């Protein structure tokens, strides 16, 4: 088996602080959404059906790599009756 010549540390050095912050926020949002779904006992399909989206879109949201719009975050906050993110 070949070994990778680039270490994780080397890869992380190439990421700007802004990119790290963006990734951190994106995963925090997806983790929050996942937690709210579990609290309500909702599967991806059930959530998608309830808000008029396709299950594959919910899957993208939960991947941690989706770039949420303010509109989508507001819609999800309204649906769950709780904030998805808070700005302080």
C-alpha positions in Angstrom: 0.0 0.0 0.0 1.3 3.4 -0.9 1.6 6.1 1.8 0.4 9.6 1.3 3.3 12.0 1.0 1.2 14.9 2.3 0.3 14.9 5.9 -2.9 16.2 7.4 -0.9 18.9 9.1 0.5 20.0 5.7 -3.0 20.1 4.2 -4.3 22.2 7.1 -1.5 24.7 6.7 -2.9 25.5 3.2 -6.3 26.5 4.6 -6.8 30.1 5.5 -8.3 31.2 8.8 -11.4 32.3 6.9 -11.8 28.9 5.3 -11.4 27.2 8.7 -14.1 29.5 10.2 -16.4 28.8 7.3 -16.0 25.1 7.6 -16.5 25.2 11.4 -19.7 27.3 11.1 -21.0 25.0 8.3 -20.6 21.9 10.4 -22.1 23.6 13.5 -25.2 24.4 11.4 -25.5 20.9 10.1 -25.0 19.4 13.6 -27.7 21.7 14.9 -30.1 20.7 12.2 -29.3 17.0 12.9 -30.0 17.5 16.6 -33.3 19.3 16.0 -34.4 16.5 13.6 -33.5 13.9 16.3 -35.4 15.9 18.9 -38.5 15.8 16.7 -37.9 12.2 15.6 -37.7 13.2 12.0 -36.0 11.3 9.2 -34.5 13.2 6.2 -37.5 12.2 4.1 -40.0 13.3 6.8 -38.3 16.7 7.1 -38.1 17.1 3.3 -41.8 16.2 2.9 -42.8 18.6 5.7 -41.0 21.6 4.2 -41.5 20.8 0.6 -37.9 19.9 -0.3 -36.3 16.8 -1.7 -34.6 14.3 0.6 -31.3 14.8 -1.3 -31.4 18.5 -0.4 -31.7 17.6 3.3 -28.8 15.2 2.8 -26.7 18.1 1.4 -27.6 20.2 4.4 -26.5 17.5 6.8 -23.2 17.0 4.9 -21.7 20.1 6.5 -20.7 21.4 3.1 -23.9 23.2 2.1 -23.8 27.0 1.8 -27.1 28.0 3.5 -29.0 31.1 2.5 -30.6 33.4 5.2 -33.9 32.4 3.7 -33.3 28.7 4.3 -32.1 29.3 7.8 -35.1 31.4 8.6 -37.4 28.8 7.2 -35.8 26.0 9.2 -35.8 28.1 12.4 -39.5 28.8 11.9 -40.3 25.1 11.2 -38.5 23.9 14.3 -39.6 26.8 16.4 -36.0 27.3 17.5 -33.0 29.2 16.1 -30.6 27.2 13.8 -27.9 29.8 14.5 -27.6 32.7 16.8 -25.7 35.9 16.2 -24.3 37.6 19.3 
